[in-house]
């Protein structure tokens, strides 16, 4: 376990973040006056890795298909979040379970090595694809661990067709979190999120999952706010839908995007994205921006830019915190 934690968090503060090593000009951590800096929080994670043995000589599915190392992905993802939250959010894997089995689907179906190989070759996958979340809840005693304070959230790391949602919320009064709330978990002591990551893909896609989680949670946070008081709706404006009034955009749409995932668009539009660096002072003139401002189409760099502009200081207005990461990391903070 000590070796795993070193892999997740590295050897210390001297380790540079990969997005800080280039000259892209993307924002990294900012100097926050001590009086405005929120106290950092630690979130304890249970990491469940589905990685079954699929050959007679004992090779695992990740290695047979040449997919990414889930432990390294988890380490890089945790470090990204620490950077883009300006040092606020620290994830720590307190338990790691590697599962030598295919996850069971909601209808009881379970792949084996042969049936998965056929599905992968033909791209004809079992329907329904959804994993049986309640089976996972029972098997890994998720609610018991949440109630005891052992963990705060769960990361599922698996291969294509595991059937995970990108995120799903469980617990009492759980709400939409890029998936319907997980019924059958209302008896938990508190809300918690189960993230679903595909280790065929990279950290950029993991941040995409977190982005949709953030969108769902922040929409709930500002549900009762109208007009300009709904800062979340203002933050998410982009030129295609709010001509001449673009701000930061959302996970799929940068300020100048004209379609989903259009992070490499070179056209220039007026945006007030820079004002969010001075939050809560949102005054100031817009400027012309394009993809050069958020990484020239790179998914990870765009999401890094987008998240880094979230308000992240002490204070509140309309009884809502000026540290949006407080809600993204802990859904129990949402009233």
C-alpha positions as CSV (number, residue, x, y, z in Angstrom):
1,X,0.0,0.0,0.0
2,X,2.8,2.5,0.8
3,X,4.3,1.8,-2.7
4,X,0.9,2.5,-4.3
5,X,0.5,5.8,-2.4
6,X,3.9,6.9,-3.5
7,X,2.8,6.1,-7.1
8,X,-0.3,8.2,-6.7
9,X,1.2,11.2,-5.1
10,X,4.9,11.0,-6.1
11,X,7.8,11.7,-3.8
12,X,6.9,15.3,-2.8
13,X,6.1,18.8,-3.7
14,X,9.1,19.1,-6.0
15,X,7.4,17.0,-8.7
16,X,6.3,19.2,-11.6
17,X,3.0,18.7,-13.2
18,X,3.2,17.7,-16.9
19,X,1.1,20.6,-18.0
20,X,3.5,23.0,-16.3
21,X,6.4,21.8,-18.4
22,X,5.5,23.5,-21.7
23,X,5.1,27.0,-22.9
24,X,1.4,26.8,-23.7
25,X,0.6,29.7,-21.5
26,X,-2.2,27.8,-19.8
27,X,-3.0,28.9,-16.2
28,X,-1.7,26.7,-13.5
29,X,-1.9,27.4,-9.8
30,X,-2.3,31.0,-8.8
31,X,-1.0,32.9,-5.8
32,X,-4.0,33.2,-3.6
33,X,-3.7,35.7,-0.6
34,X,-3.6,33.6,2.6
35,X,-6.8,35.3,3.9
36,X,-8.7,34.1,0.8
37,X,-7.2,30.6,0.5
38,X,-9.6,27.8,1.5
39,X,-8.3,25.0,3.8
40,X,-7.3,22.1,1.6
41,X,-9.4,18.9,1.9
42,X,-8.5,15.3,1.6
43,X,-10.9,12.8,-0.1
44,X,-10.3,9.1,0.6
45,X,-10.8,6.9,-2.4
46,X,-11.6,3.2,-2.9
47,X,-10.1,2.2,-6.3
48,X,-11.6,-0.9,-7.8
49,X,-9.8,-2.1,-10.9
50,X,-11.4,-4.7,-13.2
51,X,-8.5,-6.5,-14.8
52,X,-9.3,-10.2,-15.3
53,X,-6.9,-12.9,-16.3
54,X,-7.8,-13.8,-19.9
55,X,-5.1,-16.2,-21.1
56,X,-4.0,-19.6,-20.0
57,X,-0.5,-18.3,-19.1
58,X,-2.0,-15.8,-16.7
59,X,-1.9,-12.6,-18.7
60,X,-4.4,-9.9,-17.7
61,X,-6.8,-8.1,-20.1
62,X,-5.0,-4.7,-19.8
63,X,-1.7,-6.3,-21.0
64,X,-3.3,-8.5,-23.7
65,X,-5.0,-5.6,-25.3
66,X,-2.2,-3.1,-24.7
67,X,-4.2,-0.6,-22.6
68,X,-3.0,1.9,-20.1
69,X,-1.8,1.4,-16.6
70,X,-4.7,2.2,-14.3
71,X,-2.5,3.0,-11.4
72,X,-0.6,5.6,-13.4
73,X,-3.8,7.1,-14.7
74,X,-5.1,7.4,-11.2
75,X,-1.9,9.1,-10.1
76,X,-1.9,11.6,-12.9
77,X,-5.6,12.3,-12.5
78,X,-5.2,13.0,-8.7
79,X,-2.3,15.3,-9.4
80,X,-4.2,17.1,-12.1
81,X,-7.0,17.8,-9.7
82,X,-4.6,19.1,-7.1
83,X,-3.2,21.6,-9.7
84,X,-6.5,22.7,-11.2
85,X,-8.1,23.2,-7.8
86,X,-5.2,25.5,-6.8
87,X,-4.1,23.1,-4.1
88,X,-7.5,22.6,-2.5
89,X,-8.5,19.0,-3.5
90,X,-6.2,16.1,-2.5
91,X,-7.3,12.6,-3.4
92,X,-5.7,9.7,-1.6
93,X,-6.4,6.1,-2.5
94,X,-6.8,4.3,0.9
95,X,-7.8,1.0,-0.6
96,X,-7.0,-0.6,-3.9
97,X,-8.8,-3.8,-5.1
98,X,-7.8,-5.4,-8.4
99,X,-10.6,-7.8,-9.5
100,X,-9.9,-10.9,-11.5
101,X,-13.4,-11.0,-13.0
102,X,-15.6,-9.3,-15.6
103,X,-18.2,-7.1,-13.9
104,X,-21.8,-8.4,-14.0
105,X,-24.4,-6.5,-16.1
106,X,-27.8,-5.4,-14.8
107,X,-29.4,-8.3,-16.5
108,X,-27.0,-10.8,-14.9
109,X,-24.8,-11.3,-18.0
110,X,-21.1,-11.5,-17.5
111,X,-18.4,-11.7,-20.3
112,X,-15.7,-14.3,-20.2
113,X,-12.4,-14.1,-22.1
114,X,-13.8,-15.7,-25.2
115,X,-17.1,-13.8,-25.4
116,X,-15.3,-10.5,-24.8
117,X,-12.7,-11.2,-27.4
118,X,-15.5,-11.9,-29.9
119,X,-17.4,-8.7,-28.9
120,X,-14.2,-6.6,-29.2
121,X,-13.3,-8.0,-32.6
122,X,-16.8,-7.5,-34.1
123,X,-17.8,-4.5,-32.0
124,X,-21.0,-6.3,-31.2
125,X,-21.3,-5.7,-27.4
126,X,-23.9,-7.1,-25.1
127,X,-27.0,-5.0,-24.4
128,X,-27.8,-3.7,-21.9
129,X,-24.2,-2.6,-21.3
130,X,-24.8,-1.1,-17.8
131,X,-22.9,-2.6,-14.9
132,X,-24.9,-3.8,-11.9
133,X,-24.0,-1.0,-9.5
134,X,-25.9,-2.5,-6.6
135,X,-23.9,-5.7,-7.0
136,X,-20.8,-3.7,-6.7
137,X,-22.2,-1.9,-3.7
138,X,-22.8,-5.2,-2.0
139,X,-19.6,-7.0,-3.0
140,X,-17.3,-4.2,-1.9
141,X,-19.3,-3.0,1.1
142,X,-19.4,0.5,-0.3
143,X,-22.1,1.8,2.0
144,X,-20.5,0.3,5.1
145,X,-17.2,2.0,4.2
146,X,-18.9,5.3,3.5
147,X,-20.8,5.2,6.8
148,X,-17.6,4.3,8.7
149,X,-15.7,7.2,7.2
150,X,-13.2,4.9,5.6
151,X,-13.8,6.3,2.1
152,X,-15.4,9.3,0.6
153,X,-15.8,8.2,-3.0
154,X,-15.2,5.3,-5.4
155,X,-13.2,5.1,-8.6
156,X,-14.0,2.2,-10.9
157,X,-11.2,1.6,-13.5
158,X,-11.9,-0.8,-16.2
159,X,-11.7,-1.7,-19.9
160,X,-14.1,-0.8,-22.7
161,X,-17.7,-2.2,-22.2
162,X,-17.4,-2.5,-18.4
163,X,-20.7,-0.5,-18.4
164,X,-19.7,2.2,-16.0
165,X,-21.3,5.6,-16.0
166,X,-18.7,8.4,-16.1
167,X,-20.1,9.4,-12.7
168,X,-23.2,8.4,-10.6
169,X,-24.3,9.7,-7.2
170,X,-25.5,7.4,-4.4
171,X,-26.8,8.0,-0.9
172,X,-29.7,10.0,0.7
173,X,-31.3,12.6,-1.6
174,X,-28.7,11.9,-4.3
175,X,-29.4,13.9,-7.5
176,X,-28.5,13.7,-11.2
177,X,-24.7,13.4,-11.6
178,X,-24.4,12.7,-15.3
179,X,-26.5,9.7,-14.5
180,X,-29.7,9.0,-12.6
181,X,-29.2,8.8,-8.8
182,X,-28.4,5.3,-7.7
183,X,-31.6,3.8,-6.2
184,X,-31.3,1.4,-3.4
185,X,-28.5,3.3,-1.6
186,X,-30.7,5.9,0.2
187,X,-29.9,4.3,3.5
188,X,-26.3,5.4,3.4
189,X,-25.2,8.1,5.9
190,X,-24.2,10.6,3.3
191,X,-24.0,11.1,-0.5
192,X,-21.1,9.8,-2.4
193,X,-20.0,9.6,-6.1
194,X,-18.8,6.6,-8.0
195,X,-16.6,7.6,-10.9
196,X,-16.1,5.3,-13.9
197,X,-12.9,5.4,-15.9
198,X,-11.9,3.6,-19.0
199,X,-8.1,2.7,-19.0
200,X,-8.1,2.3,-22.7
201,X,-8.2,6.1,-22.7
202,X,-6.2,8.9,-21.0
203,X,-6.3,11.5,-18.2
204,X,-8.0,14.0,-20.5
205,X,-11.0,11.7,-20.7
206,X,-10.9,11.2,-16.9
207,X,-11.1,15.0,-16.5
208,X,-14.0,15.0,-19.0
209,X,-15.8,12.6,-16.6
210,X,-15.1,15.0,-13.7
211,X,-16.3,17.9,-15.8
212,X,-19.7,16.4,-16.4
213,X,-19.8,15.6,-12.7
214,X,-19.1,19.3,-12.0
215,X,-21.7,20.5,-14.5
216,X,-24.4,18.4,-12.8
217,X,-23.4,19.4,-9.3
218,X,-23.1,23.1,-10.1
219,X,-26.4,23.2,-11.9
220,X,-27.9,21.8,-8.7
221,X,-26.1,24.4,-6.5
222,X,-27.5,27.3,-8.6
223,X,-30.9,25.8,-9.2
224,X,-32.7,28.5,-7.3
225,X,-30.7,31.4,-8.7
226,X,-32.1,33.5,-11.6
227,X,-30.6,35.9,-14.1
228,X,-27.1,37.2,-13.4
229,X,-27.3,35.7,-9.9
230,X,-26.9,32.3,-11.6
231,X,-23.1,32.5,-11.9
232,X,-22.9,29.0,-13.1
233,X,-25.0,29.8,-16.2
234,X,-22.9,32.9,-16.8
235,X,-19.7,30.9,-16.5
236,X,-20.9,28.4,-19.1
237,X,-21.8,30.9,-21.8
238,X,-20.2,30.4,-25.2
239,X,-20.6,32.4,-28.4
240,X,-22.7,30.0,-30.4
241,X,-25.6,30.2,-27.9
242,X,-24.9,33.7,-26.4
243,X,-23.6,35.7,-29.3
244,X,-21.1,38.3,-28.2
245,X,-21.5,37.3,-24.5
246,X,-19.2,34.3,-24.2
247,X,-17.4,33.6,-20.9
248,X,-15.7,30.3,-20.2
249,X,-18.0,27.7,-21.8
250,X,-18.7,24.2,-20.7
251,X,-16.9,20.9,-20.9
252,X,-17.8,20.2,-24.5
253,X,-17.9,23.8,-25.8
254,X,-15.0,26.3,-25.5
255,X,-16.0,30.0,-25.9
256,X,-15.7,29.7,-29.7
257,X,-16.8,26.1,-30.3
258,X,-19.5,25.4,-32.9
259,X,-20.0,21.7,-32.1
260,X,-19.2,19.2,-29.3
261,X,-15.5,18.7,-28.6
262,X,-14.5,21.6,-30.8
263,X,-11.6,22.6,-28.6
264,X,-9.2,23.2,-31.6
265,X,-11.3,25.9,-33.3
266,X,-9.0,28.8,-34.5
267,X,-11.8,31.3,-35.0
268,X,-11.6,34.3,-32.7
269,X,-14.6,35.4,-30.6
270,X,-15.0,37.9,-27.8
271,X,-15.0,36.3,-24.4
272,X,-14.9,37.5,-20.8
273,X,-13.2,34.3,-19.6
274,X,-10.3,36.3,-18.0
275,X,-12.6,38.0,-15.6
276,X,-13.0,34.7,-13.7
277,X,-9.4,34.9,-12.6
278,X,-10.4,38.0,-10.5
279,X,-13.5,36.5,-9.0
280,X,-15.7,37.8,-7.3
281,X,-14.9,41.0,-9.3
282,X,-16.3,40.0,-12.7
283,X,-16.0,43.5,-14.2
284,X,-13.8,44.0,-17.2
285,X,-13.9,44.1,-20.9
286,X,-13.9,41.0,-23.1
287,X,-11.0,40.1,-25.4
288,X,-10.6,38.1,-28.6
289,X,-9.8,34.4,-27.8
290,X,-9.3,31.2,-29.7
291,X,-8.0,27.7,-29.2
292,X,-4.4,29.0,-28.5
293,X,-5.8,30.1,-25.1
294,X,-6.7,26.6,-24.0
295,X,-4.3,24.2,-25.6
296,X,-5.0,24.1,-29.3
297,X,-7.4,21.3,-29.2
298,X,-5.8,19.1,-26.6
299,X,-8.5,17.6,-24.4
300,X,-6.5,17.5,-21.2
301,X,-5.2,21.1,-21.6
302,X,-8.7,22.4,-22.4
303,X,-10.1,20.8,-19.3
304,X,-7.2,22.0,-17.2
305,X,-7.9,25.6,-18.4
306,X,-11.6,25.3,-17.8
307,X,-11.4,23.9,-14.3
308,X,-8.7,26.3,-13.3
309,X,-11.1,29.2,-13.8
310,X,-13.6,27.9,-11.2
311,X,-13.9,30.3,-8.3
312,X,-11.7,29.0,-5.5
313,X,-11.6,31.5,-2.6
314,X,-13.1,32.0,0.8
315,X,-16.4,33.9,0.8
316,X,-20.0,33.6,-0.2
317,X,-22.9,35.4,-1.8
318,X,-26.6,34.4,-1.7
319,X,-25.5,31.7,0.8
320,X,-23.4,30.0,-1.9
321,X,-19.7,29.5,-1.5
322,X,-17.1,31.3,-3.6
323,X,-15.1,28.0,-3.7
324,X,-16.9,25.9,-6.2
325,X,-14.5,23.0,-5.7
326,X,-16.2,22.6,-2.3
327,X,-19.3,21.3,-4.0
328,X,-17.6,19.4,-6.8
329,X,-15.5,17.3,-4.4
330,X,-18.2,16.8,-1.7
331,X,-21.8,16.6,-2.9
332,X,-23.0,16.7,0.7
333,X,-22.2,20.4,0.7
334,X,-25.0,21.0,-1.8
335,X,-28.2,22.1,0.0
